[in-house]
Amino acid sequence: MGSVDDNSSDEFHSLVSELPNLPIVIEHFAGGGEGAAFPQNGPGPQAPYTKLKRALELANYPNTFIKVHGLAELTNRPSALPVRYDLEFYDEVSPIVHMIRDAFGSKRIMWGSDYPPVSQREGYRNALRGILEHPAFDSQEDREWVMGKTALSLFKFDD
């Protein structure tokens, strides 16, 4: 796990280029934006996402994969969420998820629950819904890859 500063650094890109046979999983949206973690009710990532764009260049290496998870990590949010809320809550992260999908493609993206921290943010159910219902993954095939096939292809679990 690294920050967007780590994932966008020339040093990390150089390291990844030197290890073409090592599968590398980039965590937490590659750091998500221009800062590390965003405090509750604090500023979320802002365009033009310069460091994130550089971090997403890691997709040029076929041995890299990326995890997406609870979208509330990337957004301003109220201190308490209602039991049911509309996914418009996530509109401001839509460009980030689309950028990740465009860079990596659904076959190199995997969902992670971000448990236990997610239970103190939007909750597990809403974190799952946020990705399953995100317009970046608009086909059943995309959702199948993100929700399991990518992990199965990478980790090669035996029956």
N, C-alpha and C positions, 0 to 999 in steps of 0.2 A: 504494500500500500504506500502510495506516495502522494505528495501534493502536486498541484498543477505546475509549480515551480520545478519539482523533481522530474516530472514526466515530460516537461518541455525543454529540459536542459540538454545542451550539446553532449555533455558527458554521458547521460543516460542513453541518448540516441546512439552514441558511439558504442556503448556497451552492448546494446541490443543488436547492432550490426555485426558485432564480433561473435555473437552466439546464435547463428541462424538455425541451429537444430534444437535449441532449447525453447520449449513453449513458455511464453511469458503472458501472464494474465494481469492486465492493468485494472486496478480496483477503483471503485467509487467515481465513475465517470471521468477517469484520468485526473481527478482533482476538481472537476466540475466547472471551473471558471477562473476568475482572476485572483482568487484567494483560496485559503485552505477551507476550513469549516466555516459555515455562516451561522452566526448566533440567531436564536429565535428572535423574530421580529427585526432582524438586522438586514443589511443590504445583501441581496443575492448577487449572482454573477451578472455582469453587465457587458453588453456588446461594446466593442467588436470581438471580444473573446480571444484576444491575441495569443495568450499563452495556451489556451485550450486548443486553438487551431494548430499550434506547433506540436502540442502533445498528441493530437490526433494524426499527425504525420507518422506516428509509430505504426499506423495501419499499413504503411508501405512495406513493412516486414511481415511476410506471411506467417511467421511463428507467433505473432501477437494476437491477443484476444482481449476483450474488455468486458467488465461487469457493469450492469445497470441495476438499480434497486430502488429504494424509497426516494421518490422524487422530492419529498419535502426537505430533503437535505440541501437541495439547490434553490429553495424558494423562500421568500418572506412568508411567514405563516403566523396565524394567531396563536396565542399562548395555549388555547384549548380548541380542538376541532369539534364541530358538532358530530353527533353519531353518524349522520348521513350528510354528505356534502357533495356538491357537483364537482366533477373533475376539471371544471374551468379553473379551479384553484391552482392547477398545474400549468396554466397557459404560458406563464412566463418562462418555464423551462423547456417548452416545446422546441425552440430552436436548438438547444443543446442536445436533446435526444435525437432530433433529426440530423444534426451534424455528426453524431456518433454513428448512427445508422448509415449515413452516406459514406463515411470513412471506412467503416469496418464491414458493413453488410451484415445481415442478420445471422449468417452462419459463423460469425466470429464474435457474437455478442451473447452474453449469458446473464440471466437474472440472478441476483443474490438477494436474500431476504434482508440483510443488514440487521439481523436479530443479534443482540437484544436492543441496540440503540433505537431501532425503528419503533419499538413499543412505546417509547417516550415522545415520539414525534407524531406521525400520522397513523400509527397502528399497522399491524401486519396485513390485515385485510385490505386496507386502503393502499398500502405499498404494492401489493399484488395487483389490485385493480388499476393502479396508476400506470403500470407497464402493460398489462393485458389490454387495456382500453386506450392506450396512447396511439394517436393517429400515425406515428412513425412506423408502427408495426401493424399495418392495416390488412395484412393477409393472414389467413390461417397458417400458411407455411412459415411466415416470419415469426409468428407467435410460437409455433412449435420449436423452431430453432432456438429462439431466445429463452424459452421456458424449459428446455431440457436437451434438445438434440445437440446443441453446441457443446455442452458439458460432457455428454456421452461420447461425442466424437473426440474430444480432447483427452478425457481421463480414461477412456476405454475400459469401463467397468465390465467385469465378466459376469455372465449369467449365473 
